[in-house]
Amino acid sequence: MIEKTVCDYLNDVMGLPAFWEKPEDMPEEFLIVEKTGGSVSDRIMSATIAIQSYAGSMYRAAEINEAVISAMENLTEMSEVSGVRLNSDYNFTDTTTKQYRYQAVFDITHY
């Protein structure tokens, strides 16, 4: 599963935890990896992956988001990933919980 690959990769390179869903005991800074779509053509898979960067301030969430974008540029070093493209990134503060977060969305081609 590409979302596991991305989550494991970010756990290795980011220096802060990445999860598939919000943990009960949330650290102040963390990432959430979510697959929002995907397709297969000629046995080559593609996926749209959203990565949410949570932090105690909007500025810090934006900093983490920039670090995620930089880290994801090297995801193609993994043998199962052949392409990564930033689709978009934006402020995604959760107005219900008042948690600061940014979201970066990537299109990933993988095997």
N, CA, C and O atoms as CSV, one atom per row, in Angstrom:
chain,resi,resn,atom,element,x,y,z
A,1,MET,N,N,0.844,-1.184,0.000
A,1,MET,CA,C,0.000,0.000,0.000
A,1,MET,C,C,0.886,1.243,0.000
A,1,MET,O,O,1.799,1.378,0.814
A,2,ILE,N,N,0.594,2.134,-0.924
A,2,ILE,CA,C,1.427,3.317,-1.063
A,2,ILE,C,C,1.341,4.221,0.169
A,2,ILE,O,O,2.325,4.873,0.518
A,3,GLU,N,N,0.196,4.271,0.825
A,3,GLU,CA,C,0.103,5.117,2.007
A,3,GLU,C,C,1.016,4.615,3.136
A,3,GLU,O,O,1.553,5.419,3.898
A,4,LYS,N,N,1.193,3.304,3.246
A,4,LYS,CA,C,2.125,2.755,4.236
A,4,LYS,C,C,3.556,3.112,3.856
A,4,LYS,O,O,4.357,3.486,4.713
A,5,THR,N,N,3.875,2.994,2.565
A,5,THR,CA,C,5.205,3.353,2.091
A,5,THR,C,C,5.514,4.805,2.421
A,5,THR,O,O,6.593,5.111,2.930
A,6,VAL,N,N,4.574,5.702,2.134
A,6,VAL,CA,C,4.777,7.132,2.397
A,6,VAL,C,C,4.884,7.390,3.893
A,6,VAL,O,O,5.760,8.139,4.326
A,7,CYS,N,N,4.017,6.788,4.683
A,7,CYS,CA,C,4.036,6.984,6.136
A,7,CYS,C,C,5.352,6.496,6.729
A,7,CYS,O,O,5.961,7.198,7.536
A,8,ASP,N,N,5.796,5.314,6.344
A,8,ASP,CA,C,7.067,4.778,6.841
A,8,ASP,C,C,8.229,5.677,6.425
A,8,ASP,O,O,9.124,5.951,7.225
A,9,TYR,N,N,8.214,6.133,5.178
A,9,TYR,CA,C,9.269,7.015,4.667
A,9,TYR,C,C,9.326,8.310,5.486
A,9,TYR,O,O,10.402,8.736,5.904
A,10,LEU,N,N,8.167,8.930,5.711
A,10,LEU,CA,C,8.150,10.188,6.469
A,10,LEU,C,C,8.584,9.974,7.912
A,10,LEU,O,O,9.258,10.830,8.486
A,11,ASN,N,N,8.212,8.854,8.504
A,11,ASN,CA,C,8.685,8.543,9.861
A,11,ASN,C,C,10.205,8.454,9.903
A,11,ASN,O,O,10.826,8.839,10.894
A,12,ASP,N,N,10.801,7.952,8.837
A,12,ASP,CA,C,12.260,7.823,8.775
A,12,ASP,C,C,12.970,9.154,8.567
A,12,ASP,O,O,14.028,9.383,9.153
A,13,VAL,N,N,12.409,10.034,7.746
A,13,VAL,CA,C,13.158,11.228,7.330
A,13,VAL,C,C,12.734,12.540,7.979
A,13,VAL,O,O,13.488,13.511,7.925
A,14,MET,N,N,11.568,12.602,8.582
A,14,MET,CA,C,11.065,13.896,9.055
A,14,MET,C,C,11.444,14.249,10.496
A,14,MET,O,O,11.469,15.428,10.849
A,15,GLY,N,N,11.732,13.269,11.317
A,15,GLY,CA,C,12.046,13.598,12.705
A,15,GLY,C,C,10.828,13.920,13.554
A,15,GLY,O,O,10.964,14.431,14.666
A,16,LEU,N,N,9.643,13.628,13.045
A,16,LEU,CA,C,8.417,13.712,13.837
A,16,LEU,C,C,7.479,12.624,13.347
A,16,LEU,O,O,7.606,12.158,12.214
A,17,PRO,N,N,6.541,12.215,14.185
A,17,PRO,CA,C,5.743,11.037,13.845
A,17,PRO,C,C,4.730,11.289,12.729
A,17,PRO,O,O,4.134,12.361,12.627
A,18,ALA,N,N,4.559,10.262,11.900
A,18,ALA,CA,C,3.539,10.261,10.852
A,18,ALA,C,C,2.585,9.108,11.135
A,18,ALA,O,O,3.013,8.001,11.461
A,19,PHE,N,N,1.300,9.372,11.008
A,19,PHE,CA,C,0.258,8.392,11.311
A,19,PHE,C,C,-0.725,8.301,10.144
A,19,PHE,O,O,-0.734,9.151,9.253
A,20,TRP,N,N,-1.555,7.250,10.167
A,20,TRP,CA,C,-2.642,7.109,9.193
A,20,TRP,C,C,-3.895,7.818,9.675
A,20,TRP,O,O,-4.743,8.213,8.875
A,21,GLU,N,N,-4.006,7.974,10.979
A,21,GLU,CA,C,-5.145,8.668,11.568
A,21,GLU,C,C,-4.687,9.348,12.846
A,21,GLU,O,O,-3.624,9.026,13.377
A,22,LYS,N,N,-5.480,10.283,13.339
A,22,LYS,CA,C,-5.087,11.016,14.541
A,22,LYS,C,C,-4.968,10.067,15.722
A,22,LYS,O,O,-5.881,9.288,15.993
A,23,PRO,N,N,-3.844,10.132,16.424
A,23,PRO,CA,C,-3.697,9.293,17.616
A,23,PRO,C,C,-4.504,9.880,18.777
A,23,PRO,O,O,-4.805,11.073,18.798
A,24,GLU,N,N,-4.848,9.024,19.735
A,24,GLU,CA,C,-5.588,9.520,20.903
A,24,GLU,C,C,-4.756,10.520,21.691
A,24,GLU,O,O,-5.242,11.592,22.052
A,25,ASP,N,N,-3.509,10.171,21.957
A,25,ASP,CA,C,-2.595,11.075,22.650
A,25,ASP,C,C,-1.743,11.776,21.602
A,25,ASP,O,O,-0.654,11.319,21.255
A,26,MET,N,N,-2.260,12.896,21.106
A,26,MET,CA,C,-1.592,13.589,20.013
A,26,MET,C,C,-0.375,14.358,20.507
A,26,MET,O,O,-0.470,15.117,21.471
A,27,PRO,N,N,0.768,14.167,19.854
A,27,PRO,CA,C,1.903,15.037,20.144
A,27,PRO,C,C,1.590,16.436,19.602
A,27,PRO,O,O,0.640,16.605,18.837
A,28,GLU,N,N,2.371,17.423,19.990
A,28,GLU,CA,C,2.095,18.780,19.509
A,28,GLU,C,C,2.305,18.885,18.004
A,28,GLU,O,O,1.570,19.595,17.317
A,29,GLU,N,N,3.319,18.173,17.490
A,29,GLU,CA,C,3.610,18.199,16.062
A,29,GLU,C,C,3.584,16.781,15.512
A,29,GLU,O,O,4.205,15.877,16.071
A,30,PHE,N,N,2.855,16.591,14.404
A,30,PHE,CA,C,2.774,15.277,13.782
A,30,PHE,C,C,2.223,15.411,12.377
A,30,PHE,O,O,1.775,16.483,11.971
A,31,LEU,N,N,2.261,14.312,11.638
A,31,LEU,CA,C,1.760,14.251,10.272
A,31,LEU,C,C,0.670,13.193,10.172
A,31,LEU,O,O,0.704,12.180,10.869
A,32,ILE,N,N,-0.289,13.443,9.300
A,32,ILE,CA,C,-1.300,12.447,8.947
A,32,ILE,C,C,-1.182,12.199,7.444
A,32,ILE,O,O,-1.176,13.143,6.654
A,33,VAL,N,N,-1.087,10.922,7.052
A,33,VAL,CA,C,-0.981,10.526,5.655
A,33,VAL,C,C,-2.307,9.882,5.255
A,33,VAL,O,O,-2.786,8.961,5.916
A,34,GLU,N,N,-2.893,10.378,4.165
A,34,GLU,CA,C,-4.188,9.869,3.735
A,34,GLU,C,C,-4.214,9.703,2.222
A,34,GLU,O,O,-3.866,10.626,1.485
A,35,LYS,N,N,-4.620,8.547,1.769
A,35,LYS,CA,C,-4.823,8.328,0.328
A,35,LYS,C,C,-6.214,8.839,-0.017
A,35,LYS,O,O,-7.204,8.401,0.569
A,36,THR,N,N,-6.288,9.764,-0.967
A,36,THR,CA,C,-7.582,10.348,-1.332
A,36,THR,C,C,-8.100,9.857,-2.675
A,36,THR,O,O,-9.237,10.147,-3.048
A,37,GLY,N,N,-7.264,9.109,-3.409
A,37,GLY,CA,C,-7.702,8.580,-4.690
A,37,GLY,C,C,-6.603,7.758,-5.327
A,37,GLY,O,O,-5.465,7.754,-4.857
A,38,GLY,N,N,-6.943,7.070,-6.388
A,38,GLY,CA,C,-5.956,6.268,-7.086
A,38,GLY,C,C,-6.527,5.638,-8.333
A,38,GLY,O,O,-7.741,5.610,-8.538
A,39,SER,N,N,-5.618,5.125,-9.178
A,39,SER,CA,C,-6.045,4.435,-10.389
A,39,SER,C,C,-4.935,3.495,-10.845
A,39,SER,O,O,-3.815,3.541,-10.334
A,40,VAL,N,N,-5.264,2.634,-11.822
A,40,VAL,CA,C,-4.294,1.701,-12.401
A,40,VAL,C,C,-4.458,1.764,-13.916
A,40,VAL,O,O,-5.573,1.733,-14.437
A,41,SER,N,N,-3.314,1.853,-14.619
A,41,SER,CA,C,-3.313,1.834,-16.076
A,41,SER,C,C,-2.098,1.036,-16.533
A,41,SER,O,O,-0.964,1.378,-16.197
A,42,ASP,N,N,-2.334,-0.023,-17.299
A,42,ASP,CA,C,-1.248,-0.890,-17.765
A,42,ASP,C,C,-0.385,-1.393,-16.604
A,42,ASP,O,O,0.840,-1.457,-16.710
A,43,ARG,N,N,-1.032,-1.742,-15.514
A,43,ARG,CA,C,-0.392,-2.288,-14.311
A,43,ARG,C,C,0.487,-1.282,-13.568
A,43,ARG,O,O,1.214,-1.655,-12.647
A,44,ILE,N,N,0.424,-0.033,-13.957
A,44,ILE,CA,C,1.130,1.024,-13.227
A,44,ILE,C,C,0.092,1.772,-12.413
A,44,ILE,O,O,-0.909,2.257,-12.940
A,45,MET,N,N,0.352,1.855,-11.122
A,45,MET,CA,C,-0.601,2.471,-10.204
A,45,MET,C,C,-0.250,3.937,-9.967
A,45,MET,O,O,0.915,4.334,-9.976
A,46,SER,N,N,-1.293,4.714,-9.758
A,46,SER,CA,C,-1.087,6.097,-9.336
A,46,SER,C,C,-2.005,6.361,-8.152
A,46,SER,O,O,-3.076,5.769,-8.028
A,47,ALA,N,N,-1.565,7.252,-7.297
A,47,ALA,CA,C,-2.339,7.573,-6.099
A,47,ALA,C,C,-2.230,9.055,-5.819
A,47,ALA,O,O,-1.224,9.692,-6.130
A,48,THR,N,N,-3.273,9.588,-5.232
A,48,THR,CA,C,-3.242,10.943,-4.712
A,48,THR,C,C,-3.157,10.813,-3.199
A,48,THR,O,O,-4.015,10.201,-2.562
A,49,ILE,N,N,-2.111,11.399,-2.640
A,49,ILE,CA,C,-1.844,11.295,-1.205
A,49,ILE,C,C,-1.851,12.692,-0.599
A,49,ILE,O,O,-1.170,13.591,-1.093
A,50,ALA,N,N,-2.617,12.875,0.466
A,50,ALA,CA,C,-2.641,14.141,1.209
A,50,ALA,C,C,-1.855,13.948,2.495
A,50,ALA,O,O,-2.035,12.961,3.208
A,51,ILE,N,N,-0.981,14.905,2.780
A,51,ILE,CA,C,-0.195,14.861,4.008
A,51,ILE,C,C,-0.503,16.128,4.791
A,51,ILE,O,O,-0.249,17.243,4.334
A,52,GLN,N,N,-1.060,15.926,5.991
A,52,GLN,CA,C,-1.417,17.047,6.850
A,52,GLN,C,C,-0.337,17.237,7.908
A,52,GLN,O,O,0.066,16.293,8.586
A,53,SER,N,N,0.120,18.478,8.031
A,53,SER,CA,C,1.156,18.843,9.011
A,53,SER,C,C,0.499,19.605,10.151
A,53,SER,O,O,-0.014,20.706,9.950
A,54,TYR,N,N,0.512,19.025,11.347
A,54,TYR,CA,C,-0.087,19.636,12.526
A,54,TYR,C,C,0.993,20.259,13.410
A,54,TYR,O,O,2.085,19.709,13.548
A,55,ALA,N,N,0.679,21.417,14.010
A,55,ALA,CA,C,1.624,22.073,14.918
A,55,ALA,C,C,0.857,23.018,15.838
A,55,ALA,O,O,-0.341,23.240,15.666
A,56,GLY,N,N,1.574,23.571,16.821
A,56,GLY,CA,C,0.973,24.474,17.796
A,56,GLY,C,C,0.739,25.884,17.290
A,56,GLY,O,O,0.036,26.664,17.933
A,57,SER,N,N,1.322,26.225,16.137
A,57,SER,CA,C,1.092,27.543,15.542
A,57,SER,C,C,0.964,27.380,14.031
A,57,SER,O,O,1.447,26.404,13.457
A,58,MET,N,N,0.312,28.341,13.404
A,58,MET,CA,C,0.158,28.277,11.959
A,58,MET,C,C,1.521,28.376,11.275
A,58,MET,O,O,1.775,27.693,10.283
A,59,TYR,N,N,2.397,29.232,11.812
A,59,TYR,CA,C,3.722,29.385,11.229
A,59,TYR,C,C,4.481,28.056,11.256
A,59,TYR,O,O,5.078,27.660,10.255
A,60,ARG,N,N,4.457,27.375,12.389
A,60,ARG,CA,C,5.178,26.106,12.506
A,60,ARG,C,C,4.561,25.043,11.592
A,60,ARG,O,O,5.288,24.249,10.996
A,61,ALA,N,N,3.229,25.020,11.474
A,61,ALA,CA,C,2.583,24.069,10.563
A,61,ALA,C,C,3.031,24.330,9.124
A,61,ALA,O,O,3.241,23.388,8.360
A,62,ALA,N,N,3.177,25.598,8.754
A,62,ALA,CA,C,3.658,25.944,7.413
A,62,ALA,C,C,5.109,25.512,7.226
A,62,ALA,O,O,5.476,25.026,6.156
A,63,GLU,N,N,5.938,25.682,8.254
A,63,GLU,CA,C,7.334,25.224,8.177
A,63,GLU,C,C,7.415,23.711,7.966
A,63,GLU,O,O,8.173,23.233,7.123
A,64,ILE,N,N,6.634,22.974,8.733
A,64,ILE,CA,C,6.623,21.513,8.603
A,64,ILE,C,C,6.144,21.126,7.204
A,64,ILE,O,O,6.699,20.219,6.583
A,65,ASN,N,N,5.120,21.810,6.713
A,65,ASN,CA,C,4.609,21.551,5.365
A,65,ASN,C,C,5.714,21.722,4.322
A,65,ASN,O,O,5.839,20.898,3.416
A,66,GLU,N,N,6.509,22.773,4.440
A,66,GLU,CA,C,7.617,22.989,3.503
A,66,GLU,C,C,8.649,21.861,3.605
A,66,GLU,O,O,9.203,21.430,2.593
A,67,ALA,N,N,8.902,21.392,4.814
A,67,ALA,CA,C,9.839,20.280,5.003
A,67,ALA,C,C,9.286,18.996,4.390
A,67,ALA,O,O,10.040,18.209,3.818
A,68,VAL,N,N,7.983,18.779,4.505
A,68,VAL,CA,C,7.347,17.610,3.890
A,68,VAL,C,C,7.509,17.667,2.372
A,68,VAL,O,O,7.852,16.666,1.744
A,69,ILE,N,N,7.265,18.832,1.790
A,69,ILE,CA,C,7.396,18.980,0.335
A,69,ILE,C,C,8.823,18.656,-0.094
A,69,ILE,O,O,9.027,17.945,-1.078
A,70,SER,N,N,9.799,19.163,0.624
A,70,SER,CA,C,11.198,18.866,0.305
A,70,SER,C,C,11.503,17.379,0.436
A,70,SER,O,O,12.162,16.797,-0.425
A,71,ALA,N,N,11.019,16.765,1.521
A,71,ALA,CA,C,11.273,15.339,1.751
A,71,ALA,C,C,10.628,14.482,0.666
A,71,ALA,O,O,11.221,13.502,0.215
A,72,MET,N,N,9.430,14.840,0.249
A,72,MET,CA,C,8.712,14.040,-0.737
A,72,MET,C,C,9.397,14.063,-2.102
A,72,MET,O,O,9.186,13.154,-2.906
A,73,GLU,N,N,10.204,15.072,-2.379
A,73,GLU,CA,C,10.944,15.117,-3.644
A,73,GLU,C,C,11.881,13.922,-3.775
A,73,GLU,O,O,12.229,13.526,-4.887
A,74,ASN,N,N,12.292,13.345,-2.644
A,74,ASN,CA,C,13.215,12.207,-2.651
A,74,ASN,C,C,12.518,10.858,-2.497
A,74,ASN,O,O,13.188,9.832,-2.378
A,75,LEU,N,N,11.199,10.841,-2.498
A,75,LEU,CA,C,10.464,9.581,-2.345
A,75,LEU,C,C,10.783,8.606,-3.483
A,75,LEU,O,O,10.658,7.393,-3.314
A,76,THR,N,N,11.190,9.128,-4.630
A,76,THR,CA,C,11.505,8.251,-5.773
A,76,THR,C,C,12.747,7.406,-5.525
A,76,THR,O,O,13.057,6.527,-6.328
A,77,GLU,N,N,13.465,7.650,-4.433
A,77,GLU,CA,C,14.583,6.780,-4.058
A,77,GLU,C,C,14.085,5.401,-3.635
A,77,GLU,O,O,14.851,4.437,-3.624
A,78,MET,N,N,12.819,5.311,-3.292
A,78,MET,CA,C,12.222,4.024,-2.923
A,78,MET,C,C,11.940,3.265,-4.218
A,78,MET,O,O,11.429,3.837,-5.181
A,79,SER,N,N,12.273,1.984,-4.236
A,79,SER,CA,C,12.163,1.195,-5.476
A,79,SER,C,C,10.733,1.087,-5.996
A,79,SER,O,O,10.536,0.930,-7.201
A,80,GLU,N,N,9.743,1.165,-5.135
A,80,GLU,CA,C,8.360,1.014,-5.570
A,80,GLU,C,C,7.713,2.300,-6.057
A,80,GLU,O,O,6.545,2.294,-6.445
A,81,VAL,N,N,8.465,3.420,-6.043
A,81,VAL,CA,C,7.926,4.715,-6.457
A,81,VAL,C,C,8.695,5.206,-7.676
A,81,VAL,O,O,9.924,5.277,-7.657
A,82,SER,N,N,7.962,5.546,-8.740
A,82,SER,CA,C,8.639,6.026,-9.952
A,82,SER,C,C,8.418,7.503,-10.221
A,82,SER,O,O,9.115,8.081,-11.055
A,83,GLY,N,N,7.476,8.126,-9.544
A,83,GLY,CA,C,7.246,9.549,-9.768
A,83,GLY,C,C,6.462,10.185,-8.645
A,83,GLY,O,O,5.569,9.569,-8.064
A,84,VAL,N,N,6.810,11.445,-8.341
A,84,VAL,CA,C,6.104,12.223,-7.319
A,84,VAL,C,C,5.943,13.641,-7.858
A,84,VAL,O,O,6.901,14.250,-8.336
A,85,ARG,N,N,4.722,14.155,-7.774
A,85,ARG,CA,C,4.465,15.524,-8.203
A,85,ARG,C,C,3.590,16.211,-7.167
A,85,ARG,O,O,2.552,15.681,-6.772
A,86,LEU,N,N,4.012,17.400,-6.726
A,86,LEU,CA,C,3.188,18.191,-5.817
A,86,LEU,C,C,1.976,18.694,-6.601
A,86,LEU,O,O,2.120,19.389,-7.607
A,87,ASN,N,N,0.795,18.338,-6.132
A,87,ASN,CA,C,-0.451,18.765,-6.762
A,87,ASN,C,C,-0.845,20.142,-6.239
A,87,ASN,O,O,-1.162,21.040,-7.020
A,88,SER,N,N,-0.825,20.310,-4.906
A,88,SER,CA,C,-1.149,21.590,-4.275
A,88,SER,C,C,-0.776,21.534,-2.801
A,88,SER,O,O,-0.599,20.456,-2.234
A,89,ASP,N,N,-0.659,22.702,-2.190
A,89,ASP,CA,C,-0.508,22.778,-0.731
A,89,ASP,C,C,-1.162,24.054,-0.257
A,89,ASP,O,O,-1.209,25.049,-0.980
A,90,TYR,N,N,-1.675,24.019,0.982
A,90,TYR,CA,C,-2.477,25.143,1.467
A,90,TYR,C,C,-2.710,25.041,2.969
A,90,TYR,O,O,-2.538,23.982,3.572
A,91,ASN,N,N,-3.107,26.172,3.558
A,91,ASN,CA,C,-3.508,26.214,4.958
A,91,ASN,C,C,-4.790,25.392,5.085
A,91,ASN,O,O,-5.738,25.586,4.325
A,92,PHE,N,N,-4.809,24.481,6.040
A,92,PHE,CA,C,-5.939,23.576,6.212
A,92,PHE,C,C,-6.325,23.513,7.689
A,92,PHE,O,O,-6.687,22.456,8.206
A,93,THR,N,N,-6.238,24.676,8.363
A,93,THR,CA,C,-6.532,24.727,9.791
A,93,THR,C,C,-7.914,24.156,10.062
A,93,THR,O,O,-8.882,24.487,9.378
A,94,ASP,N,N,-7.993,23.294,11.068
A,94,ASP,CA,C,-9.242,22.657,11.459
A,94,ASP,C,C,-10.030,23.634,12.319
A,94,ASP,O,O,-9.696,23.843,13.485
A,95,THR,N,N,-11.065,24.229,11.757
A,95,THR,CA,C,-11.829,25.247,12.481
A,95,THR,C,C,-12.665,24.663,13.614
A,95,THR,O,O,-13.021,25.377,14.551
A,96,THR,N,N,-12.979,23.376,13.538
A,96,THR,CA,C,-13.761,22.741,14.594
A,96,THR,C,C,-12.927,22.561,15.856
A,96,THR,O,O,-13.374,22.896,16.953
A,97,THR,N,N,-11.715,22.033,15.700
A,97,THR,CA,C,-10.861,21.758,16.869
A,97,THR,C,C,-9.865,22.879,17.139
A,97,THR,O,O,-9.168,22.859,18.153
A,98,LYS,N,N,-9.793,23.869,16.227
A,98,LYS,CA,C,-8.844,24.986,16.342
A,98,LYS,C,C,-7.392,24.502,16.303
A,98,LYS,O,O,-6.522,25.097,16.939
A,99,GLN,N,N,-7.130,23.427,15.559
A,99,GLN,CA,C,-5.768,22.912,15.409
A,99,GLN,C,C,-5.176,23.446,14.114
A,99,GLN,O,O,-5.786,23.364,13.048
A,100,TYR,N,N,-3.972,23.997,14.234
A,100,TYR,CA,C,-3.286,24.512,13.056
A,100,TYR,C,C,-2.738,23.349,12.242
A,100,TYR,O,O,-2.117,22.433,12.780
A,101,ARG,N,N,-2.980,23.402,10.933
A,101,ARG,CA,C,-2.432,22.384,10.047
A,101,ARG,C,C,-2.340,22.954,8.633
A,101,ARG,O,O,-3.088,23.851,8.246
A,102,TYR,N,N,-1.418,22.412,7.899
A,102,TYR,CA,C,-1.286,22.648,6.466
A,102,TYR,C,C,-1.450,21.310,5.778
A,102,TYR,O,O,-1.248,20.261,6.390
A,103,GLN,N,N,-1.815,21.344,4.510
A,103,GLN,CA,C,-1.953,20.101,3.759
A,103,GLN,C,C,-1.216,20.223,2.433
A,103,GLN,O,O,-1.355,21.213,1.715
A,104,ALA,N,N,-0.434,19.204,2.124
A,104,ALA,CA,C,0.223,19.094,0.827
A,104,ALA,C,C,-0.332,17.848,0.151
A,104,ALA,O,O,-0.413,16.786,0.767
A,105,VAL,N,N,-0.711,17.978,-1.113
A,105,VAL,CA,C,-1.311,16.885,-1.866
A,105,VAL,C,C,-0.349,16.499,-2.998
A,105,VAL,O,O,0.114,17.352,-3.755
A,106,PHE,N,N,-0.062,15.204,-3.093
A,106,PHE,CA,C,0.901,14.696,-4.068
A,106,PHE,C,C,0.243,13.668,-4.975
A,106,PHE,O,O,-0.605,12.887,-4.544
A,107,ASP,N,N,0.650,13.683,-6.235
A,107,ASP,CA,C,0.308,12.623,-7.184
A,107,ASP,C,C,1.533,11.726,-7.280
A,107,ASP,O,O,2.625,12.187,-7.614
A,108,ILE,N,N,1.346,10.440,-6.984
A,108,ILE,CA,C,2.449,9.490,-6.908
A,108,ILE,C,C,2.213,8.345,-7.876
A,108,ILE,O,O,1.133,7.754,-7.892
A,109,THR,N,N,3.221,8.028,-8.686
A,109,THR,CA,C,3.178,6.857,-9.567
A,109,THR,C,C,4.017,5.774,-8.897
A,109,THR,O,O,5.157,6.016,-8.498
A,110,HIS,N,N,3.441,4.573,-8.777
A,110,HIS,CA,C,4.123,3.518,-8.030
A,110,HIS,C,C,3.786,2.151,-8.608
A,110,HIS,O,O,2.899,2.012,-9.451
A,111,TYR,N,N,4.519,1.143,-8.131
A,111,TYR,CA,C,4.342,-0.232,-8.595
A,111,TYR,C,C,3.679,-1.061,-7.527
A,111,TYR,O,O,3.443,-2.252,-7.729
